[in-house]
Amino acid sequence: MALISSYKTGTISVANDSATVTGVGVNWTGIRAGDIFWAAGVDVAVAAVVGSNQLTLAFPWSGPTLAGAAYEIRYTPDAARVLRCRPAWRSSGR
């Protein structure tokens, strides 16, 4: 049985320079902080899942404002999630 590596059911809306993404026809209860949100050629890490149809990005959306757009959320393996979320001062040897 193949592992599911991404979620792309439904459509999304996100405004340029906003960190809030809203979905229609989605159920993001399985998405976690550190997974990667992708749409319109831009990807940003997920900071938090606010509900089954809303999430907060780690950085404001730098892409174009989107409404009713296709998207993909790529699940991040737990080991990579730990390394990605590691504070910068930890990796600098201090």
DSSP file with accessible surface (Angstrom, degrees, kcal/mol):
  #  RESIDUE AA STRUCTURE BP1 BP2  ACC     N-H-->O    O-->H-N    N-H-->O    O-->H-N    TCO  KAPPA ALPHA  PHI   PSI    X-CA   Y-CA   Z-CA
    1    1 A M              0   0  235      0, 0.0     2,-0.2     0, 0.0     0, 0.0   0.000 360.0 360.0 360.0 127.8    0.0    0.0    0.0
    2    2 A A        -     0   0   92      1,-0.1     2,-0.3     3,-0.0     0, 0.0  -0.496 360.0-118.5 -76.8 144.3    1.4    3.4   -1.0
    3    3 A L        -     0   0  167     -2,-0.2     2,-0.5     1,-0.1    -1,-0.1  -0.596  27.0-115.8 -79.4 142.3    1.7    6.2    1.5
    4    4 A I        -     0   0  133     -2,-0.3     3,-0.1     1,-0.1    -1,-0.1  -0.677  32.5-179.0 -78.8 126.1   -0.2    9.3    0.8
    5    5 A S        +     0   0   87     -2,-0.5    70,-1.8     1,-0.1     2,-0.3   0.552  58.5  18.6-105.7 -10.1    2.2   12.2    0.2
    6    6 A S  E     -A   74   0A  22     68,-0.2     2,-0.4    66,-0.0    68,-0.2  -0.978  56.9-139.0-155.0 167.1   -0.1   15.1   -0.4
    7    7 A Y  E     +A   73   0A  44     66,-2.3    66,-2.5    -2,-0.3    21,-0.0  -0.999  28.5 153.6-131.3 128.6   -3.6   16.5    0.0
    8    8 A K        +     0   0  131     -2,-0.4    63,-0.3    64,-0.2     2,-0.2   0.094  22.1 138.8-146.4  30.2   -5.3   18.5   -2.8
    9    9 A T        -     0   0   81     18,-0.1    18,-0.2    61,-0.1     2,-0.1  -0.563  63.2  -1.3 -78.3 137.8   -9.0   18.1   -2.3
   10   10 A G  S    S-     0   0   32     -2,-0.2    61,-0.3    16,-0.1     2,-0.3  -0.371  89.1 -75.5  84.8-163.1  -11.2   21.2   -2.8
   11   11 A T  E     -D   24   0B  50     13,-2.2    13,-2.6    59,-0.1     2,-0.3  -0.885  36.4-141.1-134.5 166.0  -10.1   24.7   -3.6
   12   12 A I  E     -DE  23  69B   1     57,-2.3    57,-2.4    -2,-0.3     2,-0.4  -0.866   5.4-154.4-129.3 161.4   -8.4   27.6   -1.7
   13   13 A S  E     +D   22   0B  46      9,-2.4     9,-2.4    -2,-0.3     2,-0.3  -0.997  23.0 159.9-132.1 134.2   -8.5   31.3   -1.3
   14   14 A V  E     -DE  21  66B   5     52,-2.0    52,-3.2    -2,-0.4     2,-0.3  -0.968  27.9-136.7-152.7 138.5   -5.6   33.4   -0.1
   15   15 A A    >   -     0   0   45      5,-0.5     3,-1.9    -2,-0.3    46,-0.3  -0.751  35.4 -94.9 -97.4 146.7   -4.7   37.1   -0.5
   16   16 A N  T 3  S+     0   0   82     -2,-0.3    46,-0.2     1,-0.3     3,-0.1  -0.319 112.1  15.2 -55.6 136.0   -1.3   38.4   -1.3
   17   17 A D  T 3  S+     0   0  121     44,-3.6     2,-0.3     1,-0.3    -1,-0.3   0.636 103.2 115.0  70.4  17.8    0.6   39.3    1.9
   18   18 A S    <   -     0   0   37     -3,-1.9    43,-2.8    43,-0.3    -1,-0.3  -0.887  55.3-156.1-112.9 149.3   -1.8   37.4    4.1
   19   19 A A        +     0   0   29     -2,-0.3    38,-3.2    41,-0.3     2,-0.5   0.409  67.8  96.9-100.4   1.9   -0.9   34.3    6.2
   20   20 A T  E     - F   0  56B  54     36,-0.2    -5,-0.5    -5,-0.1     2,-0.4  -0.814  51.0-172.6 -99.5 127.5   -4.5   33.0    6.3
   21   21 A V  E     -DF  14  55B   0     34,-2.6    34,-2.3    -2,-0.5     2,-0.4  -0.970   4.2-164.2-116.8 132.0   -5.7   30.3    3.8
   22   22 A T  E     -DF  13  54B  56     -9,-2.4    -9,-2.4    -2,-0.4     2,-0.3  -0.952   7.0-157.0-117.1 136.4   -9.3   29.3    3.6
   23   23 A G  E     -D   12   0B   2     30,-2.7     2,-0.4    -2,-0.4   -11,-0.2  -0.813   9.0-153.9-114.0 153.3  -10.5   26.2    1.8
   24   24 A V  E    S+D   11   0B  95    -13,-2.6   -13,-2.2    -2,-0.3     3,-0.1  -0.993  86.4   8.2-122.7 127.9  -13.8   25.1    0.3
   25   25 A G  S    S+     0   0   60     -2,-0.4     2,-0.3     1,-0.3    -1,-0.1   0.794 104.9 123.0  73.9  27.2  -14.5   21.4    0.1
   26   26 A V        -     0   0   19     -3,-0.1    -1,-0.3   -15,-0.1     2,-0.2  -0.739  49.4-161.8-115.1 165.5  -11.5   20.6    2.2
   27   27 A N    >   +     0   0   86     -2,-0.3     3,-0.6   -18,-0.2    26,-0.2  -0.731  13.5 174.2-146.2  93.0  -10.8   18.8    5.5
   28   28 A W  G >   +     0   0    0     24,-3.0     3,-1.6    -2,-0.2    25,-0.1   0.133  42.8 115.1 -90.8  21.3   -7.4   19.8    6.8
   29   29 A T  G 3  S+     0   0  103      1,-0.3    -1,-0.2    23,-0.2    20,-0.1   0.767  78.2  52.0 -64.3 -21.4   -7.7   18.0   10.2
   30   30 A G  G <  S+     0   0   48     -3,-0.6    -1,-0.3    22,-0.1     2,-0.2   0.487  88.5 100.0 -91.3  -2.8   -4.8   15.7    9.1
   31   31 A I    <   -     0   0    8     -3,-1.6     2,-0.3    44,-0.1    18,-0.1  -0.598  55.2-168.1 -83.4 143.7   -2.5   18.6    8.2
   32   32 A R    >   -     0   0  113     -2,-0.2     3,-2.2    16,-0.1    14,-0.2  -0.905  33.5 -80.9-130.6 159.9    0.2   19.7   10.7
   33   33 A A  T 3  S+     0   0   47     -2,-0.3    14,-0.2     1,-0.3     3,-0.1  -0.324 116.8  36.6 -54.9 135.6    2.6   22.5   11.3
   34   34 A G  T 3  S+     0   0    4     12,-2.7    -1,-0.3     1,-0.5    13,-0.1   0.128  84.5 122.1 101.6 -19.5    5.6   22.0    9.0
   35   35 A D    <   -     0   0    1     -3,-2.2    11,-3.1    11,-0.1     2,-0.6  -0.350  67.3-111.7 -67.7 161.4    3.7   20.5    6.1
   36   36 A I  E     -CB  45  74A  24     38,-2.6    38,-3.1     9,-0.2     2,-0.4  -0.867  21.5-155.2-108.9 120.5    4.2   22.5    2.8
   37   37 A F  E     -CB  44  73A   0      7,-2.9     7,-2.5    -2,-0.6     2,-0.4  -0.777  18.1-175.5 -89.3 132.1    1.4   24.5    1.2
   38   38 A W  E     +CB  43  72A  85     34,-3.0    34,-2.5    -2,-0.4     2,-0.3  -0.996  15.2 145.1-133.6 134.2    1.8   25.0   -2.5
   39   39 A A  E >   +C   42   0A   0      3,-2.2     3,-2.4    -2,-0.4    32,-0.1  -0.941  67.5   6.5-160.6 146.1   -0.3   27.0   -5.0
   40   40 A A  T 3  S-     0   0   58     30,-0.3     3,-0.1    -2,-0.3    31,-0.1   0.807 129.1 -56.8  51.9  33.9    0.5   29.0   -8.2
   41   41 A G  T 3  S+     0   0   58      1,-0.2     2,-0.4    22,-0.1    -1,-0.3   0.561 115.7 108.4  79.7   7.6    4.1   27.9   -8.1
   42   42 A V  E <   -C   39   0A  32     -3,-2.4    -3,-2.2     2,-0.0     2,-0.4  -0.947  48.0-165.1-119.0 137.2    4.8   29.2   -4.6
   43   43 A D  E     +C   38   0A  94     -2,-0.4     2,-0.3    -5,-0.2    -5,-0.2  -0.959   9.8 172.6-125.7 144.2    5.3   27.1   -1.5
   44   44 A V  E     -C   37   0A  14     -7,-2.5    -7,-2.9    -2,-0.4     2,-0.1  -0.992  34.9-107.9-143.9 141.5    5.2   28.1    2.2
   45   45 A A  E     -C   36   0A  23     -2,-0.3    13,-3.1    -9,-0.2     2,-0.4  -0.390  35.3-114.6 -68.5 146.7    5.3   26.0    5.4
   46   46 A V  E     -G   57   0B   3    -11,-3.1   -12,-2.7   -14,-0.2    11,-0.3  -0.695  27.0-173.6 -80.7 130.3    2.1   25.6    7.4
   47   47 A A  E     -     0   0B  47      9,-2.8     2,-0.3    -2,-0.4    10,-0.2   0.830  65.6 -11.7 -90.3 -40.0    2.4   27.3   10.8
   48   48 A A  E     -G   56   0B  43      8,-1.9     8,-3.3   -16,-0.1     2,-0.6  -0.986  53.2-128.6-160.4 149.7   -0.9   26.1   12.2
   49   49 A V  E     -G   55   0B  49     -2,-0.3     6,-0.3     6,-0.2     3,-0.1  -0.932  21.9-175.2-101.9 116.9   -4.2   24.5   11.3
   50   50 A V  E     -     0   0B  86      4,-1.7     2,-0.3    -2,-0.6     5,-0.2   0.787  64.1 -29.7 -85.3 -29.7   -7.0   26.7   12.7
   51   51 A G  E >  S-G   54   0B  30      3,-1.8     3,-0.8   -23,-0.0    -1,-0.2  -0.937  82.1 -68.0-168.4-173.7   -9.9   24.4   11.7
   52   52 A S  T 3  S+     0   0   58     -2,-0.3   -24,-3.0     1,-0.2   -23,-0.2   0.711 133.2  26.7 -67.3 -16.1  -10.9   21.9    9.2
   53   53 A N  T 3  S+     0   0   76    -26,-0.2   -30,-2.7   -25,-0.1     2,-0.4   0.206 114.0  64.1-132.0  18.0  -11.0   24.6    6.5
   54   54 A Q  E <   +FG  22  51B  67     -3,-0.8    -3,-1.8   -32,-0.2    -4,-1.7  -0.996  51.2 173.3-143.2 138.2   -8.5   27.3    7.6
   55   55 A L  E     -FG  21  49B   0    -34,-2.3   -34,-2.6    -2,-0.4     2,-0.5  -0.948  24.5-131.1-138.8 161.3   -4.8   27.3    8.1
   56   56 A T  E     -FG  20  48B  44     -8,-3.3    -9,-2.8    -2,-0.3    -8,-1.9  -0.951  22.0-137.6-113.2 130.8   -2.1   29.8    8.9
   57   57 A L  E     - G   0  46B   5    -38,-3.2   -11,-0.2    -2,-0.5   -12,-0.1  -0.508  17.8-123.5 -83.8 156.2    1.1   30.0    6.9
   58   58 A A  S    S+     0   0   45    -13,-3.1   -12,-0.1    -2,-0.2    -1,-0.1   0.769  98.4  21.5 -69.5 -25.2    4.5   30.4    8.5
   59   59 A F  S    S-     0   0  144    -14,-0.4    -1,-0.1   -41,-0.1     3,-0.1  -0.971 101.0 -84.5-138.5 153.4    5.1   33.6    6.3
   60   60 A P        -     0   0   69      0, 0.0     2,-0.3     0, 0.0   -41,-0.3  -0.271  57.8 -94.7 -57.4 144.0    2.7   35.9    4.5
   61   61 A W        -     0   0    0    -43,-2.8   -44,-3.6   -46,-0.3   -43,-0.3  -0.440  37.3-172.6 -64.5 121.5    1.7   34.6    1.0
   62   62 A S        +     0   0   91     -2,-0.3    -1,-0.2   -46,-0.2   -46,-0.1   0.514  58.3  86.3 -95.9  -5.7    4.0   36.2   -1.6
   63   63 A G  S    S-     0   0    6      1,-0.2   -46,-0.2   -48,-0.1     3,-0.1  -0.147  92.8 -68.7 -83.2-174.9    2.1   34.8   -4.6
   64   64 A P        -     0   0   74      0, 0.0    -1,-0.2     0, 0.0     2,-0.2  -0.302  60.3 -88.0 -71.8 157.4   -0.9   36.4   -6.3
   65   65 A T        -     0   0   95    -50,-0.1     2,-0.4    -3,-0.1   -50,-0.2  -0.500  52.9-162.8 -62.8 132.5   -4.3   36.7   -4.6
   66   66 A L  E     -E   14   0B  29    -52,-3.2   -52,-2.0    -2,-0.2     2,-0.4  -0.947  17.8-179.1-124.3 144.2   -6.1   33.4   -5.3
   67   67 A A  E    S-     0   0B  84     -2,-0.4   -54,-0.2   -54,-0.2   -55,-0.0  -0.983  77.0  -1.9-142.2 126.8   -9.8   32.5   -5.1
   68   68 A G  E    S+     0   0B  50     -2,-0.4     2,-0.2   -56,-0.3   -55,-0.2   0.819  96.6 156.9  65.6  31.7  -11.2   29.1   -5.9
   69   69 A A  E     -E   12   0B  21    -57,-2.4   -57,-2.3     1,-0.1    -1,-0.2  -0.561  46.7-111.0 -95.1 154.0   -7.7   27.9   -6.9
   70   70 A A        +     0   0   81     -2,-0.2   -30,-0.3   -59,-0.2     2,-0.3  -0.424  45.3 164.8 -72.4 154.4   -6.1   24.5   -7.0
   71   71 A Y        -     0   0    8    -61,-0.3     2,-0.3   -63,-0.3   -32,-0.2  -0.931  25.5-142.4-157.4 176.0   -3.5   23.8   -4.4
   72   72 A E  E     - B   0  38A  40    -34,-2.5   -34,-3.0    -2,-0.3     2,-0.5  -0.976   1.9-156.1-150.6 139.4   -1.5   21.0   -2.8
   73   73 A I  E     -AB   7  37A   0    -66,-2.5   -66,-2.3    -2,-0.3     2,-0.6  -0.986  17.4-151.4-114.8 119.2   -0.3   20.4    0.7
   74   74 A R  E     -AB   6  36A  88    -38,-3.1   -38,-2.6    -2,-0.5   -68,-0.2  -0.828  15.7-127.3 -94.6 122.1    2.7   18.1    0.9
   75   75 A Y        -     0   0   74    -70,-1.8   -40,-0.1    -2,-0.6   -44,-0.1  -0.433  19.9-140.9 -66.5 138.7    3.0   16.1    4.0
   76   76 A T        -     0   0   10     -2,-0.1   -41,-0.1   -44,-0.1    -1,-0.1  -0.901  18.9-117.1-103.6 127.1    6.4   16.4    5.7
   77   77 A P     >  -     0   0   91      0, 0.0     4,-2.4     0, 0.0     3,-0.2  -0.291  28.4-114.9 -58.6 147.8    8.0   13.3    7.2
   78   78 A D  H  > S+     0   0   97      1,-0.2     4,-2.1     2,-0.2     5,-0.2   0.876 113.9  53.2 -55.9 -41.1    8.4   13.6   11.0
   79   79 A A  H  > S+     0   0   76      1,-0.2     4,-1.8     2,-0.2    -1,-0.2   0.933 112.5  44.3 -63.2 -42.4   12.2   13.5   10.9
   80   80 A A  H  > S+     0   0   36      1,-0.2     4,-2.8     2,-0.2     5,-0.2   0.865 109.0  58.2 -68.6 -35.1   12.3   16.3    8.3
   81   81 A R  H  X S+     0   0   29     -4,-2.4     4,-2.0     2,-0.2    -2,-0.2   0.928 106.0  48.9 -61.0 -42.6    9.7   18.3   10.3
   82   82 A V  H  < S+     0   0  105     -4,-2.1     4,-0.5     1,-0.2    -1,-0.2   0.938 114.0  45.3 -64.2 -44.2   12.0   18.2   13.4
   83   83 A L  H >< S+     0   0  119     -4,-1.8     3,-0.8     1,-0.2    -2,-0.2   0.914 113.5  49.6 -67.5 -39.8   15.0   19.4   11.3
   84   84 A R  H 3< S+     0   0  126     -4,-2.8    -1,-0.2     1,-0.2    -2,-0.2   0.859 112.6  47.0 -68.0 -34.8   13.1   22.1    9.5
   85   85 A C  T 3< S+     0   0   81     -4,-2.0    -1,-0.2    -5,-0.2    -2,-0.2   0.457  83.3 120.9 -89.2   1.8   11.6   23.5   12.7
   86   86 A R  S <  S-     0   0  126     -3,-0.8     5,-0.1    -4,-0.5    -3,-0.0  -0.446  73.5-106.7 -67.8 131.3   14.9   23.6   14.6
   87   87 A P    >>  -     0   0   60      0, 0.0     3,-1.1     0, 0.0     4,-0.9  -0.261  23.0-122.0 -59.3 145.6   15.8   27.1   15.7
   88   88 A A  H >> S+     0   0   81      1,-0.3     4,-0.8     2,-0.2     3,-0.5   0.857 110.0  60.7 -58.6 -36.3   18.6   28.8   13.7
   89   89 A W  H 34>S+     0   0  136      1,-0.2     5,-1.0     2,-0.2     3,-0.3   0.820  99.3  58.2 -66.1 -24.3   20.8   29.3   16.8
   90   90 A R  H X45S+     0   0  133     -3,-1.1     3,-0.7     1,-0.2    -1,-0.2   0.866 106.6  46.4 -70.5 -36.0   20.8   25.5   17.3
   91   91 A S  H <<5S+     0   0   86     -4,-0.9    -1,-0.2    -3,-0.5    -2,-0.2   0.586  99.0  70.3 -84.9  -7.3   22.4   24.8   13.9
   92   92 A S  T 3<5S-     0   0   65     -4,-0.8    -1,-0.2    -3,-0.3    -2,-0.1   0.485 111.6-110.7 -88.7  -0.8   25.0   27.6   14.3
   93   93 A G  T < 5       0   0   71     -3,-0.7    -3,-0.1     1,-0.3    -2,-0.1   0.554 360.0 360.0  88.7   5.9   26.9   25.6   16.9
   94   94 A R      <       0   0  225     -5,-1.0    -1,-0.3     0, 0.0    -2,-0.1  -0.507 360.0 360.0 -83.2 360.0   26.1   27.9   19.9
